[in-house]
Amino acid sequence: MSQTFKERVEVFWNWFPEVSSRFFETIESGKCAELADEVSEFMANTMPGLAWVFGPGENGGHSFTVSGEGMVARQLLAEYWLDQEVPLKGWTFYQSRQPNRHLESIAVEIGNLGRVDAETMLIETTVDDQQELLDIVAWHPLFAELSEDHHAQLLFLLLDETLGEFGTQTWIGGIEIDEIAPDAVDGRKTHRLIDLPKFINDIKRYHGWEKLSPIRSYTGYSIRTQQPILRGDTIAGTTCIPRLVFELIEEGGRLDEDPLDGTGASLAYLQIDGAVFPSGDEAGVRHNIEEALEETLESNQLGRPLGGAAGTESSYIDLLLIDGDRSRAAVDETMRRLELADRYRWHGFS
């Protein structure tokens, strides 16, 4: 039987303490590249679908980062992995790529054309007060000589190095890549990319913005037109995985591909009979059910709810399950305790 994600994380934290001293010494001797094949093979077998990287740690040590690479559902898996951390001397562990502390040394060489780096890339910013985001236009002189296919890849690589993986998701809204002047135009400000973190801190302080991590942020949504398909009766809801939920609704309640394929975790949702919810208090009752499921799943390290929605016929609660049948059994037991055993159905995301 395939291992669950929870079991896979246990395998990781049994393995890394055994190799950590050797890895530390290898990196200290400047031979980090020699570890690539060994770690890649282990991670591909144990935690497929998650990226990894070595880097600088705290107080002169080294770090190991596991990343969902921008997909919130997988970033939630990285969060669980970090929650199980085994403290090791000289090592720091991260659940997302961190801002590079030495941006002046980060550059991408483009053949004989030159280099793209955070000091020469220009970022024009417009503050979106309503969304509490920065819309940006980005440009580098070498983009004029490069295929457009490479522009976005280079930009996001340097954005993540500059702001960190979560920083890019948290603060950057609309993105355009186009030639810009180095001077302010129509109230917009132009910066070198290397100066963007300071500008964001200034804006954050000026507006008093406090932002949650992307994996702890929820988006409210509403659906104007209902359809006679699974989940097509949805009216409104909240979710921390908006892209996947919007796609799920558009696709009629089931995705073509499993977003967590191979990880040992799964996304599922409960379809609950709408008659359970008293008129005028639908959201409150669903919230109580979500809280009960959250207590069960998180206290037993089995997963977590991801949000929910109300429909004309049913209500829905989305779930991340990390321990297979044990996670599902815990949900079933909670629903029985709430006297809802015969009032809901299970559905997978795919």
C-alpha positions as CSV (number, residue, x, y, z in Angstrom):
1,M,0.0,0.0,0.0
2,S,1.3,3.5,-0.9
3,Q,2.6,5.6,2.0
4,T,0.5,8.5,3.2
5,F,2.0,11.9,3.3
6,K,2.2,11.8,7.1
7,E,4.2,8.5,6.8
8,R,6.5,10.1,4.2
9,V,7.2,13.0,6.5
10,E,8.1,10.6,9.2
11,V,10.5,8.8,6.9
12,F,12.2,12.2,6.1
13,W,12.7,13.1,9.7
14,N,14.2,9.7,10.4
15,W,16.6,10.1,7.5
16,F,17.8,13.7,7.7
17,P,19.2,13.5,11.2
18,E,21.3,10.5,10.1
19,V,22.9,12.3,7.2
20,S,22.9,15.9,8.5
21,S,26.5,15.9,9.9
22,R,27.8,14.5,6.6
23,F,25.8,16.9,4.6
24,F,27.0,19.8,6.8
25,E,30.7,18.9,6.3
26,T,30.2,18.4,2.6
27,I,28.7,21.9,2.2
28,E,31.3,23.4,4.4
29,S,34.0,22.0,2.2
30,G,32.5,23.6,-0.9
31,K,31.2,20.4,-2.4
32,C,27.4,20.9,-2.1
33,A,26.9,19.9,-5.7
34,E,28.0,16.4,-4.8
35,L,24.9,15.9,-2.7
36,A,22.4,16.7,-5.5
37,D,21.9,13.2,-6.9
38,E,21.6,11.6,-3.4
39,V,19.0,14.2,-2.2
40,S,17.1,14.3,-5.5
41,E,16.7,10.5,-5.4
42,F,15.5,10.5,-1.8
43,M,13.1,13.4,-2.3
44,A,11.7,12.0,-5.5
45,N,10.9,8.7,-3.8
46,T,9.8,10.1,-0.5
47,M,8.2,13.5,-1.1
48,P,7.5,13.8,-4.8
49,G,5.9,17.0,-6.0
50,L,7.8,19.1,-3.5
51,A,10.9,21.1,-4.5
52,W,14.0,21.3,-2.2
53,V,17.1,23.4,-2.0
54,F,20.1,23.9,0.4
55,G,20.9,27.4,1.4
56,P,22.4,29.6,4.2
57,G,20.9,29.1,7.7
58,E,20.9,31.0,10.9
59,N,24.1,32.0,12.7
60,G,26.4,30.7,10.0
61,G,24.8,27.3,9.6
62,H,23.0,25.8,6.6
63,S,19.4,25.4,5.6
64,F,17.2,22.9,3.9
65,T,14.0,24.2,2.3
66,V,11.0,22.3,1.1
67,S,8.7,24.2,-1.2
68,G,5.3,23.8,-2.9
69,E,6.5,26.1,-5.7
70,G,3.6,28.5,-5.6
71,M,0.8,25.9,-5.4
72,V,-0.9,26.6,-2.1
73,A,-2.1,23.0,-1.6
74,R,1.4,21.7,-1.8
75,Q,2.7,24.6,0.3
76,L,0.3,23.3,3.0
77,L,2.2,20.0,2.8
78,A,5.5,21.8,3.2
79,E,4.0,23.5,6.3
80,Y,3.1,20.2,7.8
81,W,6.6,18.9,7.0
82,L,8.1,21.9,8.9
83,D,5.8,21.4,11.8
84,Q,7.4,18.0,12.4
85,E,10.9,19.4,12.4
86,V,13.6,17.6,14.4
87,P,15.9,20.4,15.7
88,L,19.5,19.8,14.5
89,K,22.6,21.8,15.4
90,G,23.8,24.0,12.5
91,W,20.6,23.5,10.5
92,T,17.6,25.7,9.7
93,F,14.5,24.4,8.0
94,Y,12.1,26.5,5.8
95,Q,8.7,25.7,4.2
96,S,9.3,28.2,1.4
97,R,12.2,29.8,-0.4
98,Q,13.6,32.7,1.6
99,P,14.7,36.1,0.4
100,N,18.4,36.0,-0.6
101,R,20.6,37.9,1.8
102,H,23.2,38.7,-0.9
103,L,21.1,40.0,-3.8
104,E,24.1,41.8,-5.3
105,S,25.7,38.4,-6.0
106,I,22.6,36.9,-7.8
107,A,22.7,37.1,-11.5
108,V,21.6,35.1,-14.6
109,E,24.1,35.0,-17.4
110,I,22.5,35.3,-20.8
111,G,25.2,33.8,-23.1
112,N,27.2,36.6,-24.6
113,L,24.5,39.2,-24.1
114,G,25.3,40.0,-20.5
115,R,23.5,39.3,-17.2
116,V,20.1,39.9,-15.7
117,D,20.2,40.8,-12.0
118,A,18.3,42.6,-9.3
119,E,20.4,45.7,-9.6
120,T,19.7,46.3,-13.3
121,M,16.1,45.0,-13.5
122,L,13.6,47.9,-13.3
123,I,10.2,47.6,-11.5
124,E,7.5,50.2,-11.9
125,T,5.0,50.0,-9.0
126,T,1.4,51.0,-8.6
127,V,-0.2,50.6,-5.1
128,D,-3.6,48.9,-5.1
129,D,-5.1,50.2,-1.9
130,Q,-8.2,48.0,-2.1
131,Q,-6.3,44.7,-2.5
132,E,-3.3,45.8,-0.5
133,L,-1.0,44.7,-3.3
134,L,1.5,46.2,-5.7
135,D,0.8,45.9,-9.4
136,I,4.1,46.0,-11.2
137,V,5.6,46.5,-14.7
138,A,9.0,44.9,-15.0
139,W,11.7,45.4,-17.6
140,H,15.4,44.7,-18.2
141,P,17.4,46.1,-21.1
142,L,18.3,42.5,-22.2
143,F,14.7,41.6,-22.6
144,A,14.7,43.5,-25.9
145,E,17.2,40.9,-27.2
146,L,15.6,37.9,-25.7
147,S,12.6,35.8,-26.7
148,E,9.5,36.7,-24.7
149,D,9.3,33.1,-23.7
150,H,12.1,33.7,-21.2
151,H,11.0,37.1,-19.7
152,A,8.5,35.7,-17.1
153,Q,10.9,32.9,-16.1
154,L,13.7,35.3,-15.4
155,L,11.4,37.8,-13.6
156,F,9.9,35.3,-11.2
157,L,13.3,33.7,-10.5
158,L,14.6,37.1,-9.4
159,L,11.4,38.1,-7.6
160,D,11.6,35.0,-5.4
161,E,15.3,35.7,-4.7
162,T,14.4,39.3,-3.8
163,L,11.2,38.8,-1.8
164,G,11.1,35.1,-1.0
165,E,8.5,32.7,-2.3
166,F,5.8,33.9,0.1
167,G,6.8,37.5,-0.3
168,T,6.1,37.4,-4.0
169,Q,2.7,35.8,-3.4
170,T,1.8,38.1,-0.6
171,W,2.7,41.5,-2.1
172,I,2.7,41.3,-5.9
173,G,-0.6,41.6,-7.7
174,G,-0.9,42.3,-11.4
175,I,2.3,41.8,-13.4
176,E,3.2,43.1,-16.8
177,I,6.5,42.9,-18.7
178,D,7.1,45.9,-20.8
179,E,9.7,48.6,-21.5
180,I,9.6,51.4,-18.9
181,A,11.4,54.6,-18.2
182,P,13.5,55.0,-15.0
183,D,11.4,58.0,-14.0
184,A,8.1,58.3,-12.2
185,V,5.1,58.4,-14.6
186,D,1.5,59.2,-13.7
187,G,2.1,58.7,-10.0
188,R,3.9,55.4,-10.6
189,K,7.3,54.8,-9.1
190,T,10.2,53.1,-10.7
191,H,12.8,51.2,-8.6
192,R,15.6,48.8,-9.1
193,L,14.4,45.3,-8.1
194,I,17.0,45.2,-5.4
195,D,15.3,48.2,-3.8
196,L,11.8,46.7,-3.9
197,P,11.9,45.1,-0.4
198,K,12.6,48.5,1.2
199,F,9.8,50.1,-0.8
200,I,7.4,47.4,0.3
201,N,8.4,47.8,4.0
202,D,7.8,51.6,3.6
203,I,4.4,51.0,2.0
204,K,3.4,48.4,4.6
205,R,4.4,50.8,7.5
206,Y,2.6,53.8,5.9
207,H,-0.7,52.0,5.3
208,G,-0.5,49.8,8.4
209,W,-1.0,46.7,6.3
210,E,-0.7,43.4,8.1
211,K,-0.7,40.4,5.7
212,L,-1.1,36.8,6.6
213,S,0.9,34.0,5.0
214,P,-0.6,32.8,1.7
215,I,-1.3,29.4,3.4
216,R,-3.3,31.2,6.1
217,S,-5.2,33.6,3.9
218,Y,-8.8,33.1,2.8
219,T,-10.5,34.5,-0.2
220,G,-14.3,35.1,-0.3
221,Y,-16.1,34.4,-3.6
222,S,-19.6,34.4,-5.0
223,I,-21.1,32.6,-8.0
224,R,-23.7,34.5,-10.0
225,T,-25.1,31.7,-12.2
226,Q,-25.9,28.2,-10.8
227,Q,-25.8,25.1,-13.0
228,P,-27.5,21.7,-12.8
229,I,-24.1,19.9,-12.2
230,L,-22.2,18.7,-9.1
231,R,-21.2,21.8,-7.1
232,G,-23.0,23.9,-9.7
233,D,-25.5,25.2,-7.1
234,T,-22.7,27.1,-5.3
235,I,-23.7,30.6,-4.3
236,A,-20.8,31.8,-2.2
237,G,-17.9,30.6,0.0
238,T,-14.4,31.2,1.4
239,T,-11.3,29.2,0.5
240,C,-7.5,29.3,1.0
241,I,-7.0,27.5,-2.3
242,P,-9.0,29.8,-4.6
243,R,-7.5,28.8,-7.9
244,L,-8.3,25.1,-7.4
245,V,-11.8,25.8,-6.0
246,F,-12.7,28.1,-8.9
247,E,-11.4,25.4,-11.4
248,L,-13.3,22.7,-9.5
249,I,-16.6,24.6,-9.8
250,E,-16.0,25.4,-13.5
251,E,-15.2,21.7,-14.2
252,G,-18.4,20.5,-12.6
253,G,-17.1,19.3,-9.2
254,R,-14.1,17.2,-10.3
255,L,-10.7,18.1,-11.7
256,D,-9.1,16.3,-14.7
257,E,-5.8,16.0,-12.8
258,D,-5.0,15.3,-9.1
259,P,-3.2,18.4,-7.8
260,L,-1.5,16.3,-5.1
261,D,-0.8,13.2,-7.3
262,G,2.0,11.0,-5.8
263,T,2.3,13.0,-2.6
264,G,0.4,10.6,-0.4
265,A,-2.0,13.4,0.5
266,S,-5.4,14.2,-1.1
267,L,-8.0,17.0,-1.6
268,A,-11.6,16.1,-0.9
269,Y,-14.9,17.8,-0.1
270,L,-18.0,17.0,1.8
271,Q,-21.4,17.7,0.2
272,I,-23.8,18.3,3.0
273,D,-27.6,18.2,2.6
274,G,-28.8,21.8,2.6
275,A,-31.7,20.9,4.9
276,V,-29.2,20.6,7.7
277,F,-28.7,24.4,7.7
278,P,-31.4,26.6,9.3
279,S,-32.6,29.5,7.2
280,G,-30.6,32.6,8.0
281,D,-27.8,30.8,9.8
282,E,-26.4,28.7,7.1
283,A,-22.9,30.2,7.4
284,G,-22.8,29.9,11.2
285,V,-23.8,26.3,11.2
286,R,-21.3,25.4,8.5
287,H,-18.6,27.3,10.4
288,N,-19.4,25.2,13.5
289,I,-19.0,22.0,11.4
290,E,-15.7,23.3,10.0
291,E,-14.4,24.1,13.5
292,A,-15.2,20.6,14.7
293,L,-13.4,19.1,11.7
294,E,-10.5,21.4,12.2
295,E,-10.1,20.3,15.8
296,T,-10.3,16.7,14.9
297,L,-7.9,16.8,11.9
298,E,-5.3,19.3,13.2
299,S,-5.1,17.9,16.8
300,N,-4.4,14.4,15.4
301,Q,-2.2,15.7,12.6
302,L,-4.5,14.3,9.9
303,G,-5.0,17.3,7.7
304,R,-7.2,20.5,7.9
305,P,-10.3,22.1,6.4
306,L,-9.6,24.5,3.5
307,G,-12.8,26.5,3.5
308,G,-16.4,26.0,2.6
309,A,-19.3,27.1,0.5
310,A,-23.1,27.4,0.5
311,G,-25.3,26.3,-2.4
312,T,-29.0,26.3,-3.2
313,E,-29.2,22.6,-2.5
314,S,-26.1,21.7,-0.6
315,S,-23.2,23.1,1.4
316,Y,-19.6,22.1,0.9
317,I,-16.5,21.8,3.1
318,D,-13.1,21.4,1.4
319,L,-10.5,19.2,3.1
320,L,-6.8,18.4,2.9
321,L,-6.2,14.8,4.1
322,I,-2.6,13.7,4.8
323,D,-3.0,10.3,6.4
324,G,-5.3,8.4,4.0
325,D,-8.0,6.2,5.5
326,R,-7.2,7.4,9.0
327,S,-8.0,11.0,8.0
328,R,-11.2,9.9,6.3
329,A,-12.2,7.8,9.3
330,A,-11.6,10.8,11.7
331,V,-13.9,13.0,9.5
332,D,-16.6,10.3,9.5
333,E,-16.4,10.0,13.2
334,T,-16.7,13.7,13.7
335,M,-19.8,13.9,11.4
336,R,-21.4,11.0,13.4
337,R,-20.7,12.9,16.6
338,L,-22.5,15.9,15.1
339,E,-25.4,13.6,14.2
340,L,-24.8,14.2,10.5
341,A,-23.8,10.6,9.6
342,D,-26.4,10.2,6.9
343,R,-26.5,13.9,5.7
344,Y,-23.3,14.1,3.7
345,R,-21.3,12.6,0.8
346,W,-17.6,12.3,0.1
347,H,-16.2,13.7,-3.2
348,G,-12.5,13.8,-4.4
349,F,-11.2,16.8,-6.2
350,S,-10.2,14.5,-9.1
